[in-house]
Amino acid sequence: MSVAADGVEMDFLRKRLGAWEESFRSLYYMFRENACCIFYVCTSHFVVMFAAADGSGRSRSYHAYISQSTRGLRSSLKEQVRCHS
């Protein structure tokens, strides 16, 4: 593959990733603003269901459920929690 073709492909992939991130961010904010109470992210390796539930009073809790998780995925998620705590 030529360098130019490789550059075009990388540009395409960067744009696709940016569009996906923007869409996910928009959906997440809709979720946090109570515009929806549940949504799914489906990949070839696992599915994540995000769910919100009204608690007592005005509090709201948020949960994520992962299907078909792997030890590596769980380890990666735990590492992210440690980095952001």
N, CA, C and O atoms as a Maestro MAE file, in Angstrom:
{
 s_m_m2io_version
 :::
 2.0.0
}

f_m_ct {
 s_m_title
 :::
 protein
 m_atom[340] {
  # First column is atom index #
  i_m_mmod_type
  r_m_x_coord
  r_m_y_coord
  r_m_z_coord
  i_m_residue_number
  s_m_chain_name
  s_m_pdb_residue_name
  s_m_pdb_atom_name
  i_m_atomic_number
  :::
  1 25 0.847 -1.165 0.000 1 A "MET " " N  " 7
  2 3 0.000 0.000 0.000 1 A "MET " " CA " 6
  3 2 0.901 1.238 0.000 1 A "MET " " C  " 6
  4 15 1.923 1.272 0.684 1 A "MET " " O  " 8
  5 25 0.519 2.227 -0.754 2 A "SER " " N  " 7
  6 3 1.333 3.440 -0.831 2 A "SER " " CA " 6
  7 2 1.152 4.279 0.429 2 A "SER " " C  " 6
  8 15 0.180 4.120 1.167 2 A "SER " " O  " 8
  9 25 2.092 5.160 0.653 3 A "VAL " " N  " 7
  10 3 2.038 6.050 1.821 3 A "VAL " " CA " 6
  11 2 0.802 6.940 1.740 3 A "VAL " " C  " 6
  12 15 0.155 7.195 2.755 3 A "VAL " " O  " 8
  13 25 0.469 7.417 0.534 4 A "ALA " " N  " 7
  14 3 -0.710 8.279 0.360 4 A "ALA " " CA " 6
  15 2 -1.983 7.523 0.705 4 A "ALA " " C  " 6
  16 15 -2.857 8.062 1.385 4 A "ALA " " O  " 8
  17 25 -2.100 6.282 0.244 5 A "ALA " " N  " 7
  18 3 -3.289 5.478 0.535 5 A "ALA " " CA " 6
  19 2 -3.381 5.200 2.027 5 A "ALA " " C  " 6
  20 15 -4.468 5.228 2.604 5 A "ALA " " O  " 8
  21 25 -2.239 4.931 2.650 6 A "ASP " " N  " 7
  22 3 -2.209 4.690 4.084 6 A "ASP " " CA " 6
  23 2 -2.664 5.933 4.844 6 A "ASP " " C  " 6
  24 15 -3.398 5.825 5.826 6 A "ASP " " O  " 8
  25 25 -2.235 7.108 4.398 7 A "GLY " " N  " 7
  26 3 -2.638 8.364 5.024 7 A "GLY " " CA " 6
  27 2 -4.126 8.616 4.886 7 A "GLY " " C  " 6
  28 15 -4.767 9.093 5.823 7 A "GLY " " O  " 8
  29 25 -4.685 8.296 3.716 8 A "VAL " " N  " 7
  30 3 -6.128 8.466 3.484 8 A "VAL " " CA " 6
  31 2 -6.909 7.533 4.397 8 A "VAL " " C  " 6
  32 15 -7.918 7.930 4.979 8 A "VAL " " O  " 8
  33 25 -6.442 6.290 4.523 9 A "GLU " " N  " 7
  34 3 -7.126 5.331 5.385 9 A "GLU " " CA " 6
  35 2 -7.078 5.774 6.844 9 A "GLU " " C  " 6
  36 15 -8.085 5.685 7.547 9 A "GLU " " O  " 8
  37 25 -5.937 6.245 7.304 10 A "MET " " N  " 7
  38 3 -5.808 6.712 8.689 10 A "MET " " CA " 6
  39 2 -6.698 7.930 8.933 10 A "MET " " C  " 6
  40 15 -7.308 8.050 9.995 10 A "MET " " O  " 8
  41 25 -6.773 8.828 7.958 11 A "ASP " " N  " 7
  42 3 -7.641 9.994 8.082 11 A "ASP " " CA " 6
  43 2 -9.098 9.552 8.194 11 A "ASP " " C  " 6
  44 15 -9.847 10.075 9.019 11 A "ASP " " O  " 8
  45 25 -9.498 8.590 7.366 12 A "PHE " " N  " 7
  46 3 -10.849 8.050 7.412 12 A "PHE " " CA " 6
  47 2 -11.143 7.442 8.783 12 A "PHE " " C  " 6
  48 15 -12.201 7.687 9.362 12 A "PHE " " O  " 8
  49 25 -10.207 6.653 9.297 13 A "LEU " " N  " 7
  50 3 -10.401 6.013 10.604 13 A "LEU " " CA " 6
  51 2 -10.470 7.042 11.724 13 A "LEU " " C  " 6
  52 15 -11.272 6.895 12.646 13 A "LEU " " O  " 8
  53 25 -9.643 8.077 11.659 14 A "ARG " " N  " 7
  54 3 -9.692 9.141 12.676 14 A "ARG " " CA " 6
  55 2 -11.041 9.842 12.655 14 A "ARG " " C  " 6
  56 15 -11.613 10.130 13.706 14 A "ARG " " O  " 8
  57 25 -11.548 10.118 11.456 15 A "LYS " " N  " 7
  58 3 -12.861 10.776 11.338 15 A "LYS " " CA " 6
  59 2 -13.968 9.879 11.863 15 A "LYS " " C  " 6
  60 15 -14.887 10.356 12.528 15 A "LYS " " O  " 8
  61 25 -13.893 8.592 11.576 16 A "ARG " " N  " 7
  62 3 -14.906 7.649 12.077 16 A "ARG " " CA " 6
  63 2 -14.867 7.575 13.597 16 A "ARG " " C  " 6
  64 15 -15.913 7.568 14.246 16 A "ARG " " O  " 8
  65 25 -13.670 7.520 14.166 17 A "LEU " " N  " 7
  66 3 -13.534 7.484 15.616 17 A "LEU " " CA " 6
  67 2 -14.082 8.766 16.225 17 A "LEU " " C  " 6
  68 15 -14.793 8.717 17.229 17 A "LEU " " O  " 8
  69 25 -13.764 9.906 15.636 18 A "GLY " " N  " 7
  70 3 -14.276 11.186 16.131 18 A "GLY " " CA " 6
  71 2 -15.792 11.241 16.083 18 A "GLY " " C  " 6
  72 15 -16.424 11.723 17.023 18 A "GLY " " O  " 8
  73 25 -16.383 10.754 14.998 19 A "ALA " " N  " 7
  74 3 -17.844 10.739 14.879 19 A "ALA " " CA " 6
  75 2 -18.460 9.814 15.923 19 A "ALA " " C  " 6
  76 15 -19.490 10.139 16.513 19 A "ALA " " O  " 8
  77 25 -17.831 8.658 16.152 20 A "TRP " " N  " 7
  78 3 -18.339 7.727 17.148 20 A "TRP " " CA " 6
  79 2 -18.263 8.353 18.540 20 A "TRP " " C  " 6
  80 15 -19.222 8.271 19.307 20 A "TRP " " O  " 8
  81 25 -17.138 8.972 18.868 21 A "GLU " " N  " 7
  82 3 -16.984 9.604 20.187 21 A "GLU " " CA " 6
  83 2 -18.004 10.713 20.385 21 A "GLU " " C  " 6
  84 15 -18.579 10.836 21.466 21 A "GLU " " O  " 8
  85 25 -18.236 11.517 19.362 22 A "GLU " " N  " 7
  86 3 -19.222 12.598 19.463 22 A "GLU " " CA " 6
  87 2 -20.624 12.031 19.662 22 A "GLU " " C  " 6
  88 15 -21.392 12.557 20.467 22 A "GLU " " O  " 8
  89 25 -20.961 10.979 18.949 23 A "SER " " N  " 7
  90 3 -22.277 10.345 19.097 23 A "SER " " CA " 6
  91 2 -22.443 9.753 20.491 23 A "SER " " C  " 6
  92 15 -23.488 9.920 21.120 23 A "SER " " O  " 8
  93 25 -21.417 9.065 20.969 24 A "PHE " " N  " 7
  94 3 -21.476 8.459 22.301 24 A "PHE " " CA " 6
  95 2 -21.608 9.537 23.369 24 A "PHE " " C  " 6
  96 15 -22.393 9.388 24.306 24 A "PHE " " O  " 8
  97 25 -20.851 10.615 23.236 25 A "ARG " " N  " 7
  98 3 -20.915 11.723 24.199 25 A "ARG " " CA " 6
  99 2 -22.320 12.326 24.221 25 A "ARG " " C  " 6
  100 15 -22.867 12.592 25.291 25 A "ARG " " O  " 8
  101 25 -22.897 12.539 23.048 26 A "SER " " N  " 7
  102 3 -24.250 13.097 22.957 26 A "SER " " CA " 6
  103 2 -25.261 12.166 23.634 26 A "SER " " C  " 6
  104 15 -26.119 12.620 24.391 26 A "SER " " O  " 8
  105 25 -25.157 10.886 23.363 27 A "LEU " " N  " 7
  106 3 -26.053 9.913 23.979 27 A "LEU " " CA " 6
  107 2 -25.875 9.892 25.488 27 A "LEU " " C  " 6
  108 15 -26.854 9.820 26.230 27 A "LEU " " O  " 8
  109 25 -24.634 9.955 25.943 28 A "TYR " " N  " 7
  110 3 -24.354 9.968 27.378 28 A "TYR " " CA " 6
  111 2 -24.997 11.178 28.052 28 A "TYR " " C  " 6
  112 15 -25.587 11.048 29.124 28 A "TYR " " O  " 8
  113 25 -24.886 12.353 27.430 29 A "TYR " " N  " 7
  114 3 -25.491 13.546 28.032 29 A "TYR " " CA " 6
  115 2 -27.008 13.471 28.014 29 A "TYR " " C  " 6
  116 15 -27.661 13.940 28.946 29 A "TYR " " O  " 8
  117 25 -27.575 12.891 26.975 30 A "MET " " N  " 7
  118 3 -29.031 12.674 26.962 30 A "MET " " CA " 6
  119 2 -29.423 11.762 28.124 30 A "MET " " C  " 6
  120 15 -30.430 11.990 28.793 30 A "MET " " O  " 8
  121 25 -28.630 10.749 28.349 31 A "PHE " " N  " 7
  122 3 -28.854 9.804 29.435 31 A "PHE " " CA " 6
  123 2 -28.805 10.523 30.777 31 A "PHE " " C  " 6
  124 15 -29.688 10.333 31.612 31 A "PHE " " O  " 8
  125 25 -27.780 11.349 30.992 32 A "ARG " " N  " 7
  126 3 -27.631 12.068 32.253 32 A "ARG " " CA " 6
  127 2 -28.714 13.123 32.453 32 A "ARG " " C  " 6
  128 15 -29.045 13.459 33.590 32 A "ARG " " O  " 8
  129 25 -29.271 13.650 31.361 33 A "GLU " " N  " 7
  130 3 -30.334 14.664 31.447 33 A "GLU " " CA " 6
  131 2 -31.729 14.047 31.444 33 A "GLU " " C  " 6
  132 15 -32.723 14.757 31.288 33 A "GLU " " O  " 8
  133 25 -31.806 12.729 31.615 34 A "ASN " " N  " 7
  134 3 -33.073 11.993 31.698 34 A "ASN " " CA " 6
  135 2 -33.868 11.981 30.396 34 A "ASN " " C  " 6
  136 15 -35.078 11.758 30.424 34 A "ASN " " O  " 8
  137 25 -33.223 12.213 29.263 35 A "ALA " " N  " 7
  138 3 -33.912 12.110 27.981 35 A "ALA " " CA " 6
  139 2 -34.114 10.644 27.596 35 A "ALA " " C  " 6
  140 15 -34.992 10.324 26.794 35 A "ALA " " O  " 8
  141 25 -33.303 9.761 28.165 36 A "CYS " " N  " 7
  142 3 -33.494 8.325 28.002 36 A "CYS " " CA " 6
  143 2 -33.005 7.659 29.283 36 A "CYS " " C  " 6
  144 15 -32.156 8.210 29.984 36 A "CYS " " O  " 8
  145 25 -33.527 6.498 29.586 37 A "CYS " " N  " 7
  146 3 -33.136 5.847 30.843 37 A "CYS " " CA " 6
  147 2 -32.312 4.586 30.618 37 A "CYS " " C  " 6
  148 15 -31.853 3.961 31.575 37 A "CYS " " O  " 8
  149 25 -32.123 4.211 29.354 38 A "ILE " " N  " 7
  150 3 -31.348 3.010 29.073 38 A "ILE " " CA " 6
  151 2 -30.782 3.103 27.656 38 A "ILE " " C  " 6
  152 15 -31.447 3.595 26.745 38 A "ILE " " O  " 8
  153 25 -29.557 2.630 27.482 39 A "PHE " " N  " 7
  154 3 -29.023 2.472 26.137 39 A "PHE " " CA " 6
  155 2 -27.952 1.399 26.141 39 A "PHE " " C  " 6
  156 15 -27.387 1.063 27.182 39 A "PHE " " O  " 8
  157 25 -27.685 0.873 24.970 40 A "TYR " " N  " 7
  158 3 -26.741 -0.226 24.799 40 A "TYR " " CA " 6
  159 2 -25.594 0.200 23.890 40 A "TYR " " C  " 6
  160 15 -25.776 1.001 22.973 40 A "TYR " " O  " 8
  161 25 -24.424 -0.341 24.154 41 A "VAL " " N  " 7
  162 3 -23.294 -0.241 23.242 41 A "VAL " " CA " 6
  163 2 -22.938 -1.681 22.885 41 A "VAL " " C  " 6
  164 15 -22.573 -2.477 23.751 41 A "VAL " " O  " 8
  165 25 -23.050 -1.999 21.611 42 A "CYS " " N  " 7
  166 3 -22.793 -3.365 21.143 42 A "CYS " " CA " 6
  167 2 -21.501 -3.397 20.328 42 A "CYS " " C  " 6
  168 15 -21.328 -2.617 19.392 42 A "CYS " " O  " 8
  169 25 -20.612 -4.290 20.689 43 A "THR " " N  " 7
  170 3 -19.381 -4.485 19.931 43 A "THR " " CA " 6
  171 2 -19.313 -5.950 19.516 43 A "THR " " C  " 6
  172 15 -20.182 -6.744 19.877 43 A "THR " " O  " 8
  173 25 -18.309 -6.297 18.778 44 A "SER " " N  " 7
  174 3 -18.160 -7.694 18.367 44 A "SER " " CA " 6
  175 2 -17.723 -8.577 19.540 44 A "SER " " C  " 6
  176 15 -17.835 -9.800 19.461 44 A "SER " " O  " 8
  177 25 -17.225 -7.972 20.628 45 A "HIS " " N  " 7
  178 3 -16.726 -8.750 21.765 45 A "HIS " " CA " 6
  179 2 -17.645 -8.751 22.972 45 A "HIS " " C  " 6
  180 15 -17.630 -9.708 23.746 45 A "HIS " " O  " 8
  181 25 -18.448 -7.705 23.158 46 A "PHE " " N  " 7
  182 3 -19.315 -7.614 24.326 46 A "PHE " " CA " 6
  183 2 -20.412 -6.580 24.081 46 A "PHE " " C  " 6
  184 15 -20.366 -5.809 23.122 46 A "PHE " " O  " 8
  185 25 -21.391 -6.589 24.970 47 A "VAL " " N  " 7
  186 3 -22.472 -5.612 24.962 47 A "VAL " " CA " 6
  187 2 -22.499 -4.950 26.330 47 A "VAL " " C  " 6
  188 15 -22.373 -5.623 27.353 47 A "VAL " " O  " 8
  189 25 -22.662 -3.629 26.350 48 A "VAL " " N  " 7
  190 3 -22.801 -2.905 27.609 48 A "VAL " " CA " 6
  191 2 -24.171 -2.259 27.631 48 A "VAL " " C  " 6
  192 15 -24.565 -1.583 26.680 48 A "VAL " " O  " 8
  193 25 -24.893 -2.467 28.714 49 A "MET " " N  " 7
  194 3 -26.179 -1.810 28.903 49 A "MET " " CA " 6
  195 2 -26.002 -0.765 30.001 49 A "MET " " C  " 6
  196 15 -25.603 -1.089 31.119 49 A "MET " " O  " 8
  197 25 -26.298 0.480 29.674 50 A "PHE " " N  " 7
  198 3 -26.276 1.557 30.650 50 A "PHE " " CA " 6
  199 2 -27.715 1.792 31.081 50 A "PHE " " C  " 6
  200 15 -28.600 1.940 30.238 50 A "PHE " " O  " 8
  201 25 -27.955 1.828 32.388 51 A "ALA " " N  " 7
  202 3 -29.311 1.996 32.909 51 A "ALA " " CA " 6
  203 2 -29.302 3.008 34.045 51 A "ALA " " C  " 6
  204 15 -28.381 3.053 34.861 51 A "ALA " " O  " 8
  205 25 -30.351 3.815 34.075 52 A "ALA " " N  " 7
  206 3 -30.523 4.792 35.144 52 A "ALA " " CA " 6
  207 2 -31.785 4.432 35.916 52 A "ALA " " C  " 6
  208 15 -32.767 3.964 35.340 52 A "ALA " " O  " 8
  209 25 -31.745 4.651 37.203 53 A "ALA " " N  " 7
  210 3 -32.904 4.365 38.051 53 A "ALA " " CA " 6
  211 2 -33.073 5.499 39.038 53 A "ALA " " C  " 6
  212 15 -32.106 5.981 39.628 53 A "ALA " " O  " 8
  213 25 -34.311 5.918 39.209 54 A "ASP " " N  " 7
  214 3 -34.600 6.945 40.207 54 A "ASP " " CA " 6
  215 2 -34.578 6.309 41.579 54 A "ASP " " C  " 6
  216 15 -35.218 5.286 41.825 54 A "ASP " " O  " 8
  217 25 -33.832 6.934 42.460 55 A "GLY " " N  " 7
  218 3 -33.759 6.456 43.830 55 A "GLY " " CA " 6
  219 2 -34.738 7.217 44.698 55 A "GLY " " C  " 6
  220 15 -35.629 7.901 44.195 55 A "GLY " " O  " 8
  221 25 -34.572 7.098 45.971 56 A "SER " " N  " 7
  222 3 -35.446 7.825 46.881 56 A "SER " " CA " 6
  223 2 -35.151 9.319 46.774 56 A "SER " " C  " 6
  224 15 -34.000 9.717 46.592 56 A "SER " " O  " 8
  225 25 -36.155 10.114 46.883 57 A "GLY " " N  " 7
  226 3 -35.973 11.559 46.760 57 A "GLY " " CA " 6
  227 2 -35.635 11.932 45.336 57 A "GLY " " C  " 6
  228 15 -36.252 11.435 44.394 57 A "GLY " " O  " 8
  229 25 -34.657 12.803 45.174 58 A "ARG " " N  " 7
  230 3 -34.297 13.272 43.845 58 A "ARG " " CA " 6
  231 2 -33.028 12.622 43.305 58 A "ARG " " C  " 6
  232 15 -32.551 12.980 42.229 58 A "ARG " " O  " 8
  233 25 -32.484 11.667 44.054 59 A "SER " " N  " 7
  234 3 -31.237 11.033 43.611 59 A "SER " " CA " 6
  235 2 -31.515 10.064 42.463 59 A "SER " " C  " 6
  236 15 -32.609 9.512 42.348 59 A "SER " " O  " 8
  237 25 -30.542 9.878 41.651 60 A "ARG " " N  " 7
  238 3 -30.637 8.981 40.505 60 A "ARG " " CA " 6
  239 2 -29.355 8.161 40.468 60 A "ARG " " C  " 6
  240 15 -28.263 8.711 40.612 60 A "ARG " " O  " 8
  241 25 -29.476 6.873 40.280 61 A "SER " " N  " 7
  242 3 -28.278 6.032 40.226 61 A "SER " " CA " 6
  243 2 -28.068 5.535 38.792 61 A "SER " " C  " 6
  244 15 -29.017 5.370 38.025 61 A "SER " " O  " 8
  245 25 -26.820 5.306 38.462 62 A "TYR " " N  " 7
  246 3 -26.442 4.878 37.120 62 A "TYR " " CA " 6
  247 2 -25.663 3.582 37.219 62 A "TYR " " C  " 6
  248 15 -24.819 3.413 38.100 62 A "TYR " " O  " 8
  249 25 -25.953 2.676 36.312 63 A "HIS " " N  " 7
  250 3 -25.315 1.364 36.322 63 A "HIS " " CA " 6
  251 2 -24.905 0.986 34.901 63 A "HIS " " C  " 6
  252 15 -25.545 1.395 33.932 63 A "HIS " " O  " 8
  253 25 -23.855 0.216 34.789 64 A "ALA " " N  " 7
  254 3 -23.431 -0.356 33.510 64 A "ALA " " CA " 6
  255 2 -23.288 -1.856 33.704 64 A "ALA " " C  " 6
  256 15 -22.633 -2.310 34.642 64 A "ALA " " O  " 8
  257 25 -23.899 -2.616 32.819 65 A "TYR " " N  " 7
  258 3 -23.842 -4.071 32.870 65 A "TYR " " CA " 6
  259 2 -23.147 -4.557 31.603 65 A "TYR " " C  " 6
  260 15 -23.532 -4.179 30.497 65 A "TYR " " O  " 8
  261 25 -22.133 -5.387 31.762 66 A "ILE " " N  " 7
  262 3 -21.352 -5.866 30.632 66 A "ILE " " CA " 6
  263 2 -21.588 -7.358 30.448 66 A "ILE " " C  " 6
  264 15 -21.455 -8.141 31.388 66 A "ILE " " O  " 8
  265 25 -21.941 -7.741 29.224 67 A "SER " " N  " 7
  266 3 -22.086 -9.165 28.928 67 A "SER " " CA " 6
  267 2 -20.806 -9.668 28.278 67 A "SER " " C  " 6
  268 15 -20.078 -8.897 27.652 67 A "SER " " O  " 8
  269 25 -20.540 -10.915 28.420 68 A "GLN " " N  " 7
  270 3 -19.395 -11.574 27.803 68 A "GLN " " CA " 6
  271 2 -18.077 -10.855 28.112 68 A "GLN " " C  " 6
  272 15 -17.200 -10.750 27.255 68 A "GLN " " O  " 8
  273 25 -17.954 -10.371 29.331 69 A "SER " " N  " 7
  274 3 -16.706 -9.686 29.674 69 A "SER " " CA " 6
  275 2 -15.582 -10.715 29.789 69 A "SER " " C  " 6
  276 15 -15.817 -11.904 30.004 69 A "SER " " O  " 8
  277 25 -14.388 -10.231 29.643 70 A "THR " " N  " 7
  278 3 -13.217 -11.088 29.766 70 A "THR " " CA " 6
  279 2 -12.378 -10.595 30.943 70 A "THR " " C  " 6
  280 15 -12.573 -9.483 31.433 70 A "THR " " O  " 8
  281 25 -11.468 -11.410 31.378 71 A "ARG " " N  " 7
  282 3 -10.575 -11.016 32.461 71 A "ARG " " CA " 6
  283 2 -9.790 -9.759 32.063 71 A "ARG " " C  " 6
  284 15 -9.596 -8.863 32.884 71 A "ARG " " O  " 8
  285 25 -9.345 -9.696 30.815 72 A "GLY " " N  " 7
  286 3 -8.596 -8.538 30.327 72 A "GLY " " CA " 6
  287 2 -9.426 -7.271 30.337 72 A "GLY " " C  " 6
  288 15 -8.927 -6.209 30.708 72 A "GLY " " O  " 8
  289 25 -10.695 -7.366 29.933 73 A "LEU " " N  " 7
  290 3 -11.584 -6.196 29.939 73 A "LEU " " CA " 6
  291 2 -11.819 -5.722 31.366 73 A "LEU " " C  " 6
  292 15 -11.740 -4.525 31.641 73 A "LEU " " O  " 8
  293 25 -12.107 -6.647 32.274 74 A "ARG " " N  " 7
  294 3 -12.325 -6.270 33.672 74 A "ARG " " CA " 6
  295 2 -11.073 -5.636 34.264 74 A "ARG " " C  " 6
  296 15 -11.167 -4.658 35.005 74 A "ARG " " O  " 8
  297 25 -9.926 -6.169 33.952 75 A "SER " " N  " 7
  298 3 -8.668 -5.618 34.436 75 A "SER " " CA " 6
  299 2 -8.462 -4.198 33.908 75 A "SER " " C  " 6
  300 15 -8.048 -3.307 34.650 75 A "SER " " O  " 8
  301 25 -8.749 -3.996 32.638 76 A "SER " " N  " 7
  302 3 -8.613 -2.671 32.029 76 A "SER " " CA " 6
  303 2 -9.564 -1.667 32.686 76 A "SER " " C  " 6
  304 15 -9.175 -0.528 32.944 76 A "SER " " O  " 8
  305 25 -10.800 -2.078 32.959 77 A "LEU " " N  " 7
  306 3 -11.760 -1.191 33.609 77 A "LEU " " CA " 6
  307 2 -11.310 -0.840 35.023 77 A "LEU " " C  " 6
  308 15 -11.422 0.310 35.446 77 A "LEU " " O  " 8
  309 25 -10.809 -1.816 35.743 78 A "LYS " " N  " 7
  310 3 -10.324 -1.557 37.105 78 A "LYS " " CA " 6
  311 2 -9.148 -0.584 37.073 78 A "LYS " " C  " 6
  312 15 -9.040 0.290 37.933 78 A "LYS " " O  " 8
  313 25 -8.283 -0.733 36.099 79 A "GLU " " N  " 7
  314 3 -7.134 0.173 35.958 79 A "GLU " " CA " 6
  315 2 -7.619 1.612 35.689 79 A "GLU " " C  " 6
  316 15 -7.057 2.566 36.226 79 A "GLU " " O  " 8
  317 25 -8.646 1.760 34.871 80 A "GLN " " N  " 7
  318 3 -9.205 3.088 34.581 80 A "GLN " " CA " 6
  319 2 -9.783 3.712 35.845 80 A "GLN " " C  " 6
  320 15 -9.643 4.917 36.053 80 A "GLN " " O  " 8
  321 25 -10.424 2.924 36.683 81 A "VAL " " N  " 7
  322 3 -10.979 3.432 37.945 81 A "VAL " " CA " 6
  323 2 -9.845 3.927 38.834 81 A "VAL " " C  " 6
  324 15 -9.945 4.993 39.440 81 A "VAL " " O  " 8
  325 25 -8.769 3.151 38.910 82 A "ARG " " N  " 7
  326 3 -7.623 3.560 39.741 82 A "ARG " " CA " 6
  327 2 -7.002 4.858 39.221 82 A "ARG " " C  " 6
  328 15 -6.590 5.707 40.011 82 A "ARG " " O  " 8
  329 25 -6.934 5.013 37.911 83 A "CYS " " N  " 7
  330 3 -6.319 6.224 37.319 83 A "CYS " " CA " 6
  331 2 -7.175 7.472 37.545 83 A "CYS " " C  " 6
  332 15 -6.652 8.584 37.612 83 A "CYS " " O  " 8
  333 25 -8.487 7.284 37.662 84 A "HIS " " N  " 7
  334 3 -9.388 8.436 37.765 84 A "HIS " " CA " 6
  335 2 -9.919 8.642 39.177 84 A "HIS " " C  " 6
  336 15 -10.813 9.463 39.383 84 A "HIS " " O  " 8
  337 25 -9.390 7.916 40.147 85 A "SER " " N  " 7
  338 3 -9.859 8.096 41.535 85 A "SER " " CA " 6
  339 2 -9.004 9.098 42.256 85 A "SER " " C  " 6
  340 15 -9.243 9.381 43.430 85 A "SER " " O  " 8
  :::
 }
 m_bond[339] {
  # First column is bond index #
  i_m_from
  i_m_to
  i_m_order
  :::
  1 1 2 1
  2 2 3 1
  3 3 4 2
  4 3 5 1
  5 5 6 1
  6 6 7 1
  7 7 8 2
  8 7 9 1
  9 9 10 1
  10 10 11 1
  11 11 12 2
  12 11 13 1
  13 13 14 1
  14 14 15 1
  15 15 16 2
  16 15 17 1
  17 17 18 1
  18 18 19 1
  19 19 20 2
  20 19 21 1
  21 21 22 1
  22 22 23 1
  23 23 24 2
  24 23 25 1
  25 25 26 1
  26 26 27 1
  27 27 28 2
  28 27 29 1
  29 29 30 1
  30 30 31 1
  31 31 32 2
  32 31 33 1
  33 33 34 1
  34 34 35 1
  35 35 36 2
  36 35 37 1
  37 37 38 1
  38 38 39 1
  39 39 40 2
  40 39 41 1
  41 41 42 1
  42 42 43 1
  43 43 44 2
  44 43 45 1
  45 45 46 1
  46 46 47 1
  47 47 48 2
  48 47 49 1
  49 49 50 1
  50 50 51 1
  51 51 52 2
  52 51 53 1
  53 53 54 1
  54 54 55 1
  55 55 56 2
  56 55 57 1
  57 57 58 1
  58 58 59 1
  59 59 60 2
  60 59 61 1
  61 61 62 1
  62 62 63 1
  63 63 64 2
  64 63 65 1
  65 65 66 1
  66 66 67 1
  67 67 68 2
  68 67 69 1
  69 69 70 1
  70 70 71 1
  71 71 72 2
  72 71 73 1
  73 73 74 1
  74 74 75 1
  75 75 76 2
  76 75 77 1
  77 77 78 1
  78 78 79 1
  79 79 80 2
  80 79 81 1
  81 81 82 1
  82 82 83 1
  83 83 84 2
  84 83 85 1
  85 85 86 1
  86 86 87 1
  87 87 88 2
  88 87 89 1
  89 89 90 1
  90 90 91 1
  91 91 92 2
  92 91 93 1
  93 93 94 1
  94 94 95 1
  95 95 96 2
  96 95 97 1
  97 97 98 1
  98 98 99 1
  99 99 100 2
  100 99 101 1
  101 101 102 1
  102 102 103 1
  103 103 104 2
  104 103 105 1
  105 105 106 1
  106 106 107 1
  107 107 108 2
  108 107 109 1
  109 109 110 1
  110 110 111 1
  111 111 112 2
  112 111 113 1
  113 113 114 1
  114 114 115 1
  115 115 116 2
  116 115 117 1
  117 117 118 1
  118 118 119 1
  119 119 120 2
  120 119 121 1
  121 121 122 1
  122 122 123 1
  123 123 124 2
  124 123 125 1
  125 125 126 1
  126 126 127 1
  127 127 128 2
  128 127 129 1
  129 129 130 1
  130 130 131 1
  131 131 132 2
  132 131 133 1
  133 133 134 1
  134 134 135 1
  135 135 136 2
  136 135 137 1
  137 137 138 1
  138 138 139 1
  139 139 140 2
  140 139 141 1
  141 141 142 1
  142 142 143 1
  143 143 144 2
  144 143 145 1
  145 145 146 1
  146 146 147 1
  147 147 148 2
  148 147 149 1
  149 149 150 1
  150 150 151 1
  151 151 152 2
  152 151 153 1
  153 153 154 1
  154 154 155 1
  155 155 156 2
  156 155 157 1
  157 157 158 1
  158 158 159 1
  159 159 160 2
  160 159 161 1
  161 161 162 1
  162 162 163 1
  163 163 164 2
  164 163 165 1
  165 165 166 1
  166 166 167 1
  167 167 168 2
  168 167 169 1
  169 169 170 1
  170 170 171 1
  171 171 172 2
  172 171 173 1
  173 173 174 1
  174 174 175 1
  175 175 176 2
  176 175 177 1
  177 177 178 1
  178 178 179 1
  179 179 180 2
  180 179 181 1
  181 181 182 1
  182 182 183 1
  183 183 184 2
  184 183 185 1
  185 185 186 1
  186 186 187 1
  187 187 188 2
  188 187 189 1
  189 189 190 1
  190 190 191 1
  191 191 192 2
  192 191 193 1
  193 193 194 1
  194 194 195 1
  195 195 196 2
  196 195 197 1
  197 197 198 1
  198 198 199 1
  199 199 200 2
  200 199 201 1
  201 201 202 1
  202 202 203 1
  203 203 204 2
  204 203 205 1
  205 205 206 1
  206 206 207 1
  207 207 208 2
  208 207 209 1
  209 209 210 1
  210 210 211 1
  211 211 212 2
  212 211 213 1
  213 213 214 1
  214 214 215 1
  215 215 216 2
  216 215 217 1
  217 217 218 1
  218 218 219 1
  219 219 220 2
  220 219 221 1
  221 221 222 1
  222 222 223 1
  223 223 224 2
  224 223 225 1
  225 225 226 1
  226 226 227 1
  227 227 228 2
  228 227 229 1
  229 229 230 1
  230 230 231 1
  231 231 232 2
  232 231 233 1
  233 233 234 1
  234 234 235 1
  235 235 236 2
  236 235 237 1
  237 237 238 1
  238 238 239 1
  239 239 240 2
  240 239 241 1
  241 241 242 1
  242 242 243 1
  243 243 244 2
  244 243 245 1
  245 245 246 1
  246 246 247 1
  247 247 248 2
  248 247 249 1
  249 249 250 1
  250 250 251 1
  251 251 252 2
  252 251 253 1
  253 253 254 1
  254 254 255 1
  255 255 256 2
  256 255 257 1
  257 257 258 1
  258 258 259 1
  259 259 260 2
  260 259 261 1
  261 261 262 1
  262 262 263 1
  263 263 264 2
  264 263 265 1
  265 265 266 1
  266 266 267 1
  267 267 268 2
  268 267 269 1
  269 269 270 1
  270 270 271 1
  271 271 272 2
  272 271 273 1
  273 273 274 1
  274 274 275 1
  275 275 276 2
  276 275 277 1
  277 277 278 1
  278 278 279 1
  279 279 280 2
  280 279 281 1
  281 281 282 1
  282 282 283 1
  283 283 284 2
  284 283 285 1
  285 285 286 1
  286 286 287 1
  287 287 288 2
  288 287 289 1
  289 289 290 1
  290 290 291 1
  291 291 292 2
  292 291 293 1
  293 293 294 1
  294 294 295 1
  295 295 296 2
  296 295 297 1
  297 297 298 1
  298 298 299 1
  299 299 300 2
  300 299 301 1
  301 301 302 1
  302 302 303 1
  303 303 304 2
  304 303 305 1
  305 305 306 1
  306 306 307 1
  307 307 308 2
  308 307 309 1
  309 309 310 1
  310 310 311 1
  311 311 312 2
  312 311 313 1
  313 313 314 1
  314 314 315 1
  315 315 316 2
  316 315 317 1
  317 317 318 1
  318 318 319 1
  319 319 320 2
  320 319 321 1
  321 321 322 1
  322 322 323 1
  323 323 324 2
  324 323 325 1
  325 325 326 1
  326 326 327 1
  327 327 328 2
  328 327 329 1
  329 329 330 1
  330 330 331 1
  331 331 332 2
  332 331 333 1
  333 333 334 1
  334 334 335 1
  335 335 336 2
  336 335 337 1
  337 337 338 1
  338 338 339 1
  339 339 340 2
  :::
 }
}
